[in-house]
Amino acid sequence: MKQSLFQEKYPVFTLELNKDETSGTSVDAIIEYFKARIDENHDAKFIAVFDHYAHTKSLPEGEIAPEILDAKNLIFCFGVKIPTPGVLAVRPRSIGVVELADKFIITFMEAPMPRANNAMESWAKALKNK
């Protein structure tokens, strides 16, 4: 799991999984895995799956890097408190799942709640199961 700044300002966690390192066989299978983890967590609530690949492909000006075979976002919320209106700017959460020919790439932005970060990081790392 790597931490980096995307566009020099967004803190992002990235996990690259070679296809032979995981039992996840597709973006959809990995999305279902994450959805099950969310359903098990009483702090989290599933919202939707966004097919980013299909959306971008449908746009006349849409561009997708040729190595990207599929790309979806799982949208959900860890929301145990609303201490200020500003907290809504950093919710809900999204986990991105991208398929390349030889690997899957899992990404998510750092949350302001350590409990959420710990859960997302452990869920992602558990995909490395072979």
Residue frames as a rotation matrix with the C-alpha (Angstrom) as fourth column:
MET 1
0.595 0.804 0.000 0.00
0.804 -0.595 0.000 0.00
0.000 0.000 -1.000 0.00
LYS 2
-0.589 -0.773 0.235 1.47
0.782 -0.618 -0.074 3.32
0.203 0.140 0.969 -1.06
GLN 3
0.462 0.635 -0.619 0.49
0.683 -0.700 -0.208 6.79
-0.566 -0.327 -0.757 0.07
SER 4
-0.628 -0.640 0.443 0.98
0.777 -0.484 0.403 9.71
-0.043 0.597 0.801 -2.29
LEU 5
-0.218 0.544 -0.810 -0.35
0.018 -0.828 -0.561 13.12
-0.976 -0.137 0.171 -3.20
PHE 6
-0.103 0.296 0.950 -2.39
0.971 0.237 0.031 13.08
-0.216 0.925 -0.312 -6.40
GLN 7
0.336 0.131 0.932 -1.98
0.604 -0.790 -0.107 16.37
0.722 0.599 -0.345 -8.27
GLU 8
-0.588 -0.799 0.127 0.16
0.352 -0.394 -0.849 17.52
0.728 -0.455 0.513 -5.33
LYS 9
-0.645 0.328 0.690 -2.83
-0.662 -0.690 -0.292 18.04
0.381 -0.645 0.662 -3.02
TYR 10
0.466 0.884 0.037 -5.08
-0.811 0.410 0.418 14.97
0.354 -0.225 0.908 -2.65
PRO 11
-0.469 -0.672 0.573 -3.79
-0.843 0.535 -0.061 12.28
-0.265 -0.511 -0.817 -0.23
VAL 12
0.517 0.619 -0.591 -4.38
-0.806 0.584 -0.094 8.94
0.287 0.525 0.801 -1.95
PHE 13
-0.100 -0.445 0.890 -3.75
-0.537 0.777 0.329 5.35
-0.838 -0.445 -0.317 -0.91
THR 14
0.365 0.149 -0.919 -2.88
-0.907 0.278 -0.315 2.97
0.208 0.949 0.237 -3.78
LEU 15
-0.027 -0.346 0.938 -2.58
-0.414 0.858 0.305 -0.81
-0.910 -0.380 -0.166 -3.79
GLU 16
0.030 -0.042 -0.999 -1.40
-0.979 0.203 -0.038 -2.63
0.204 0.978 -0.035 -6.90
LEU 17
0.138 0.112 0.984 -2.35
-0.475 0.880 -0.034 -6.32
-0.869 -0.462 0.175 -7.00
ASN 18
-0.753 -0.339 -0.563 -0.93
-0.657 0.402 0.637 -8.64
0.010 0.850 -0.526 -9.61
LYS 19
0.172 0.931 -0.322 -3.72
-0.888 0.288 0.358 -10.90
0.426 0.224 0.877 -10.82
ASP 20
0.092 -0.184 -0.979 -1.88
0.078 0.981 -0.177 -13.95
0.993 -0.060 0.105 -9.47
GLU 21
-0.891 -0.452 0.033 -1.82
0.038 -0.147 -0.988 -12.41
0.452 -0.880 0.148 -5.95
THR 22
-0.658 0.718 0.228 -5.59
-0.657 -0.398 -0.640 -12.21
-0.369 -0.571 0.733 -5.47
SER 23
-0.678 0.535 0.504 -8.67
0.539 0.828 -0.154 -14.37
-0.500 0.167 -0.850 -5.72
GLY 24
0.187 0.705 -0.685 -10.45
-0.129 -0.673 -0.728 -11.35
-0.974 0.224 -0.035 -7.22
THR 25
-0.284 -0.279 0.917 -10.98
0.727 0.562 0.396 -12.22
-0.626 0.779 0.043 -10.87
SER 26
-0.173 0.295 0.940 -12.56
0.799 -0.516 0.309 -8.99
0.576 0.804 -0.146 -12.13
VAL 27
-0.852 -0.027 0.523 -13.41
-0.167 -0.932 -0.321 -5.43
0.496 -0.361 0.790 -11.16
ASP 28
0.104 0.987 0.119 -16.97
-0.582 -0.036 0.812 -6.58
0.806 -0.154 0.571 -10.41
ALA 29
0.417 -0.005 -0.909 -15.73
0.499 0.837 0.224 -9.37
0.759 -0.547 0.351 -8.11
ILE 30
-0.642 -0.714 -0.280 -13.51
0.660 -0.329 -0.675 -6.95
0.390 -0.618 0.683 -6.21
ILE 31
-0.610 0.533 0.586 -16.36
-0.490 -0.835 0.249 -4.43
0.623 -0.135 0.771 -5.94
GLU 32
0.451 0.813 -0.367 -18.57
-0.217 0.499 0.839 -7.19
0.866 -0.299 0.401 -4.49
TYR 33
-0.052 -0.579 -0.813 -15.81
0.797 0.467 -0.384 -8.03
0.602 -0.668 0.437 -2.00
PHE 34
-0.927 -0.316 0.203 -15.69
0.164 -0.828 -0.537 -4.39
0.337 -0.464 0.819 -0.83
LYS 35
-0.209 0.934 0.290 -19.49
-0.585 -0.357 0.728 -4.20
0.784 -0.018 0.621 -0.72
ALA 36
0.440 0.324 -0.837 -19.54
0.348 0.798 0.492 -7.23
0.828 -0.508 0.238 1.61
ARG 37
-0.521 -0.688 -0.505 -16.98
0.773 -0.129 -0.621 -5.55
0.362 -0.714 0.599 3.91
ILE 38
-0.822 0.288 0.492 -19.12
-0.319 -0.947 0.021 -2.40
0.472 -0.139 0.870 4.01
ASP 39
0.169 0.968 -0.186 -22.25
-0.382 0.238 0.893 -4.42
0.908 -0.080 0.410 4.77
GLU 40
0.223 -0.175 -0.959 -20.41
0.695 0.718 0.030 -6.07
0.684 -0.673 0.282 7.69
ASN 41
-0.760 -0.625 -0.178 -19.33
0.592 -0.554 -0.585 -2.74
0.267 -0.550 0.791 9.18
HIS 42
0.123 0.914 -0.386 -21.96
0.987 -0.155 -0.051 -1.00
-0.107 -0.375 -0.921 11.31
ASP 43
-0.113 -0.238 -0.965 -20.27
0.273 -0.941 0.201 2.41
-0.955 -0.241 0.171 10.77
ALA 44
-0.885 -0.358 -0.297 -20.47
-0.194 -0.297 0.935 2.16
-0.423 0.885 0.194 6.97
LYS 45
0.206 0.968 0.146 -23.37
0.028 0.143 -0.989 2.42
-0.978 0.208 0.002 4.51
PHE 46
-0.615 -0.332 0.716 -23.24
0.660 0.281 0.697 1.32
-0.432 0.901 0.046 0.86
ILE 47
-0.132 0.551 -0.824 -24.51
-0.304 -0.814 -0.496 3.96
-0.943 0.186 0.275 -1.59
ALA 48
0.862 0.434 -0.261 -23.75
-0.338 0.109 -0.935 2.92
-0.377 0.894 0.241 -5.17
VAL 49
-0.069 -0.848 0.525 -21.39
0.579 0.394 0.713 1.52
-0.812 0.353 0.464 -7.77
PHE 50
0.610 0.168 -0.775 -20.37
-0.413 -0.767 -0.491 3.98
-0.677 0.619 -0.398 -10.48
ASP 51
0.460 -0.428 0.778 -19.17
0.753 0.652 -0.087 2.50
-0.470 0.626 0.622 -13.78
HIS 52
0.290 -0.443 -0.848 -16.55
-0.165 -0.896 0.412 5.13
-0.943 0.020 -0.333 -14.50
TYR 53
-0.732 -0.602 0.318 -15.28
0.146 0.316 0.937 3.27
-0.665 0.733 -0.144 -17.58
ALA 54
-0.263 0.724 0.638 -18.71
0.958 0.274 0.084 3.06
-0.114 0.633 -0.766 -19.26
HIS 55
0.639 0.509 -0.577 -19.49
0.501 -0.844 -0.191 6.69
-0.584 -0.167 -0.794 -18.42
THR 56
-0.012 -0.743 -0.669 -16.22
-0.276 -0.641 0.716 8.02
-0.961 0.193 -0.198 -19.81
LYS 57
-0.782 -0.275 0.559 -16.45
0.368 0.520 0.771 5.79
-0.503 0.809 -0.305 -22.89
SER 58
0.056 0.924 0.378 -19.96
0.964 0.049 -0.261 7.13
-0.260 0.379 -0.888 -23.63
LEU 59
0.468 0.089 -0.879 -18.77
0.145 -0.989 -0.024 10.74
-0.872 -0.116 -0.476 -23.80
PRO 60
0.961 -0.103 0.258 -17.87
0.249 -0.090 -0.964 12.14
0.123 0.991 -0.061 -27.23
GLU 61
0.448 -0.836 0.317 -14.72
-0.570 -0.540 -0.619 13.67
0.689 0.096 -0.719 -25.72
GLY 62
0.857 -0.055 0.512 -14.13
-0.431 0.468 0.771 10.84
-0.282 -0.882 0.377 -23.25
GLU 63
0.206 -0.867 -0.454 -10.57
-0.654 0.224 -0.723 9.53
0.728 0.446 -0.520 -23.03
ILE 64
0.896 -0.015 0.444 -9.41
-0.334 0.636 0.695 6.33
-0.293 -0.771 0.565 -21.37
ALA 65
-0.111 -0.991 -0.074 -5.78
-0.920 0.075 0.384 5.23
-0.375 0.111 -0.920 -21.21
PRO 66
0.172 0.231 -0.958 -5.45
-0.796 0.605 0.003 2.22
0.580 0.762 0.288 -23.53
GLU 67
-0.731 -0.519 -0.443 -4.07
-0.177 0.771 -0.611 -0.01
0.659 -0.368 -0.656 -20.75
ILE 68
-0.731 0.541 0.416 -7.22
-0.524 -0.053 -0.850 0.47
-0.438 -0.839 0.322 -18.62
LEU 69
-0.896 0.382 -0.228 -9.66
0.131 0.716 0.686 -2.40
0.425 0.584 -0.691 -19.27
ASP 70
0.206 0.961 -0.187 -12.28
0.611 0.024 0.791 -1.53
0.765 -0.277 -0.582 -16.64
ALA 71
-0.885 -0.452 0.116 -12.76
0.210 -0.608 -0.766 1.12
0.416 -0.653 0.633 -13.94
LYS 72
0.216 0.976 -0.019 -15.47
0.381 -0.066 0.922 1.41
0.899 -0.206 -0.386 -11.29
ASN 73
-0.732 -0.332 0.595 -15.98
-0.376 -0.531 -0.759 3.30
0.568 -0.780 0.264 -8.05
LEU 74
-0.117 0.657 -0.745 -17.70
0.783 0.522 0.338 1.90
0.611 -0.544 -0.576 -4.98
ILE 75
-0.488 0.033 0.872 -19.37
-0.272 -0.955 -0.116 4.78
0.829 -0.294 0.475 -3.13
PHE 76
0.224 0.492 -0.841 -20.21
0.718 0.500 0.484 4.50
0.659 -0.713 -0.242 0.55
CYS 77
0.205 -0.117 0.972 -20.16
-0.412 -0.911 -0.022 6.52
0.888 -0.395 -0.235 3.74
PHE 78
-0.324 -0.264 -0.909 -18.54
0.842 0.357 -0.404 6.21
0.431 -0.896 0.107 7.14
GLY 79
-0.371 0.239 0.897 -20.66
-0.129 -0.970 0.205 8.70
0.920 -0.040 0.391 9.02
VAL 80
-0.181 0.278 -0.943 -20.83
0.869 0.495 -0.020 8.37
0.461 -0.823 -0.331 12.77
LYS 81
-0.057 0.136 -0.989 -20.86
0.679 -0.721 -0.138 12.12
-0.732 -0.679 -0.051 13.48
ILE 82
0.206 0.059 0.977 -21.70
0.773 -0.622 -0.126 15.38
0.600 0.781 -0.174 11.76
PRO 83
-0.058 -0.306 -0.950 -19.71
0.928 -0.368 0.062 17.80
-0.369 -0.878 0.305 13.94
THR 84
-0.361 -0.067 -0.930 -19.72
-0.136 -0.983 0.123 20.65
-0.923 0.171 0.345 11.39
PRO 85
0.740 0.640 -0.205 -21.25
-0.260 -0.010 -0.966 21.37
-0.620 0.768 0.159 7.97
GLY 86
0.216 -0.754 -0.621 -17.77
-0.969 -0.242 -0.042 21.12
-0.119 0.611 -0.783 6.45
VAL 87
-0.453 -0.407 0.793 -17.50
-0.411 0.885 0.219 17.39
-0.791 -0.227 -0.568 7.11
LEU 88
0.520 0.730 0.443 -20.01
0.113 0.455 -0.883 16.78
-0.847 0.509 0.155 4.32
ALA 89
0.620 -0.364 -0.694 -17.43
-0.768 -0.460 -0.445 18.07
-0.158 0.810 -0.566 1.83
VAL 90
-0.467 -0.872 -0.145 -15.25
-0.882 0.471 0.008 15.02
0.061 0.132 -0.989 2.50
ARG 91
-0.568 0.397 0.721 -18.08
0.027 0.885 -0.466 12.47
-0.823 -0.245 -0.513 2.44
PRO 92
0.910 0.134 0.392 -19.08
-0.275 0.903 0.329 10.06
-0.311 -0.408 0.859 1.05
ARG 93
-0.109 -0.968 0.227 -16.04
-0.473 0.252 0.844 7.84
-0.874 -0.015 -0.486 0.47
SER 94
0.824 0.271 -0.498 -15.07
-0.566 0.348 -0.747 6.17
-0.029 0.897 0.441 -2.78
ILE 95
-0.019 -0.815 0.578 -12.85
-0.183 0.572 0.800 3.19
-0.983 -0.091 -0.160 -3.51
GLY 96
0.434 0.079 -0.897 -11.67
-0.885 -0.148 -0.442 2.98
-0.168 0.986 0.006 -7.12
VAL 97
0.142 -0.367 0.919 -10.96
0.031 0.930 0.366 -0.37
-0.989 -0.024 0.144 -8.76
VAL 98
0.424 -0.125 -0.897 -9.12
-0.870 -0.332 -0.365 -0.44
-0.252 0.935 -0.249 -12.09
GLU 99
0.610 -0.236 0.757 -8.20
0.234 0.966 0.113 -3.46
-0.758 0.108 0.644 -14.18
LEU 100
0.127 -0.651 -0.748 -5.08
-0.949 -0.299 0.100 -3.59
-0.289 0.698 -0.656 -16.34
ALA 101
0.343 0.010 -0.939 -3.93
-0.635 0.739 -0.224 -6.62
0.692 0.673 0.260 -18.33
ASP 102
-0.182 -0.590 -0.787 -1.81
0.184 0.766 -0.616 -8.03
0.966 -0.257 -0.031 -15.49
LYS 103
-0.838 -0.186 -0.512 -3.08
0.529 -0.052 -0.847 -6.34
0.131 -0.981 0.142 -12.33
PHE 104
0.420 0.899 0.122 -5.79
0.725 -0.413 0.551 -4.53
0.545 -0.143 -0.826 -10.43
ILE 105
-0.770 -0.592 0.237 -5.21
0.341 -0.696 -0.632 -1.11
0.539 -0.406 0.738 -8.90
ILE 106
0.295 0.819 -0.493 -7.19
0.892 -0.051 0.449 -0.11
0.342 -0.572 -0.745 -5.82
THR 107
-0.740 -0.530 0.414 -7.28
0.371 -0.835 -0.406 3.58
0.561 -0.148 0.815 -4.85
PHE 108
0.457 0.866 -0.201 -9.00
0.784 -0.286 0.551 5.69
0.420 -0.409 -0.810 -2.24
MET 109
-0.021 -0.404 0.914 -8.52
-0.086 -0.910 -0.405 9.15
0.996 -0.087 -0.015 -0.81
GLU 110
-0.802 -0.346 -0.487 -7.45
0.449 0.189 -0.873 9.53
0.394 -0.919 0.004 2.80
ALA 111
0.306 0.949 0.071 -10.41
0.509 -0.226 0.831 10.15
0.805 -0.218 -0.552 5.09
PRO 112
-0.156 -0.346 0.925 -10.36
-0.528 -0.762 -0.374 12.62
0.835 -0.547 -0.064 7.98
MET 113
0.605 0.420 0.676 -11.41
-0.796 0.343 0.499 9.75
-0.022 -0.840 0.541 10.27
PRO 114
-0.453 -0.891 0.032 -8.62
-0.891 0.454 0.026 7.29
-0.038 -0.016 -0.999 11.19
ARG 115
-0.261 0.430 0.864 -11.16
-0.255 0.833 -0.491 4.50
-0.931 -0.349 -0.108 11.79
ALA 116
0.810 0.566 -0.154 -12.33
-0.257 0.105 -0.961 4.80
-0.528 0.818 0.230 8.18
ASN 117
0.315 -0.784 -0.535 -8.76
-0.921 -0.116 -0.372 4.81
0.230 0.610 -0.759 6.85
ASN 118
-0.555 -0.545 0.629 -7.86
-0.721 0.692 -0.037 1.75
-0.415 -0.474 -0.777 8.90
ALA 119
0.189 0.716 0.672 -10.89
-0.098 0.695 -0.713 -0.14
-0.977 0.069 0.201 7.63
MET 120
0.888 0.184 -0.421 -10.34
-0.408 -0.104 -0.907 0.75
-0.211 0.977 -0.017 3.96
GLU 121
0.010 -0.971 -0.238 -6.64
-0.983 0.034 -0.179 -0.07
0.182 0.235 -0.955 4.18
SER 122
-0.544 -0.209 0.813 -7.23
-0.510 0.851 -0.123 -3.44
-0.666 -0.481 -0.569 5.86
TRP 123
0.539 0.783 0.311 -10.00
-0.124 0.438 -0.890 -4.33
-0.833 0.441 0.333 3.37
ALA 124
0.749 -0.287 -0.597 -7.71
-0.656 -0.197 -0.728 -3.53
0.091 0.937 -0.336 0.44
LYS 125
-0.285 -0.951 0.116 -4.69
-0.958 0.280 -0.065 -5.37
0.029 -0.130 -0.991 1.87
ALA 126
-0.168 0.295 0.941 -6.81
-0.397 0.853 -0.338 -8.47
-0.903 -0.430 -0.026 2.49
LEU 127
0.819 0.448 -0.358 -7.31
-0.478 0.188 -0.858 -8.76
-0.317 0.874 0.368 -1.28
LYS 128
-0.003 -0.890 -0.457 -3.67
-0.865 0.232 -0.445 -9.89
0.502 0.393 -0.770 -1.49
ASN 129
0.333 0.356 0.873 -4.65
-0.834 0.543 0.097 -13.44
-0.439 -0.761 0.478 -0.54
LYS 130
0.994 -0.069 -0.082 -2.61
0.019 0.868 -0.496 -15.78
0.105 0.491 0.865 -2.74
